[in-house]
């Protein structure tokens, strides 16, 4: 994988996963999607995974 490629590949929607934090957040999103809730978008309410104060997904 070249320097211009995300270290951890891509998540849903080709979201680049550059860091362990990005990878972990995508794993949380995957689990939430599998459980049924919708992800937030401009057109609907839903969940969102963001970094906490420590930089860890929350």
Number of C-alpha atoms within 10 A of each C-alpha: 8 6 6 7 12 15 16 15 15 16 16 9 6 8 12 17 19 15 13 12 15 24 19 16 21 20 13 16 20 13 12 16 13 10 9 8 13 15 14 12 10 5 6 9 11 10 14 14 16 13 12 9 8 7 9 13 16 12
